[in-house]
Amino acid sequence: MNKKSSQSLASELDQFITPFRHDGSGKFHLKDYKTNEKGGLDKEKAQEILEANKKRLVDFQEKLYAQDRWSLLLIFQGMDASGKDSAIKAIFEGINPQGCDVHAFKQPTSTELDHDFLWRCMIALPPRGHIGIFNRSHYEECLVTRVHPEILDKEKLPPRLVTKNIWRERFEDISAVERYLSRNGTVILKFFLNVSKEEQRQRFLDRLQEPSKNWKFSMGDISERALWPRYQAVYQDIVRHTATPFAPWYVVPADHKWFARVVIGSVIVAALDQLDLRFPRVDKESLGEFAKVRKALEQEGKGGKKRE
């Protein structure tokens, strides 16, 4: 994509990016971000944008993989039923799975608990040329563990290290690691799918009423829902303390799944566009060899069976 085309794309998508981006500059209050924002779109127009972004993403991913210099880490966080799974499925449809890895982090295993809180996510980081998707992430260790402090007892930390400063220290550790990764070619984009409590209620009802969605529901979802204000307060703290220019947070309005996908897809495409991705150039010596091979293959095909 040339410079003019790149500027045009950035201008086209900016309305779906900048209003939802927080990079640590200025104050942050979660209540200032609407959950039901539509960006002036309807479903039909949103679908057109989603399809266009999917085509762009396929093109960018192919170049990202071939160039083998950058990697892209996408972090998805949100309350239960905020639409993380469906957003990932819709946005990355058609992507070459060879260059894309999705990790859904559940309750830590005994092996994972024998390591530091970042370990299991760090070993899943995307290599150069790849897109890595974290469906939940190391941020759970500043979220669920904070809402349920008893979980800390299972993490085998020396007691004297579990102080009132532990959450601030974890924020510092995460930001330091993200800065390190960005300095080594990993682009980090973090999405908080901001869904309302009422919309979550409706989605839970859908899961209960539709047999094909029953498997998505657990009684634990209801007990966590009762802690909604606490989770919202902690999410606000997370974004406020870990949003940086090199690893910004995007507070995605998630009441309308179709608009959430427009925002997420636009952010990803715009970020990849800034990397000046291109297919590697072949040196003159190799081009000369290619010409010889091509000629030999063409000669071999004369008189042989033609391709159908």
Order of alpha helices (4+ residues) and beta strands (2+ residues): alpha-beta-alpha-beta-alpha-beta-alpha-alpha-beta-alpha-alpha-beta-alpha-alpha-alpha-beta-alpha-alpha
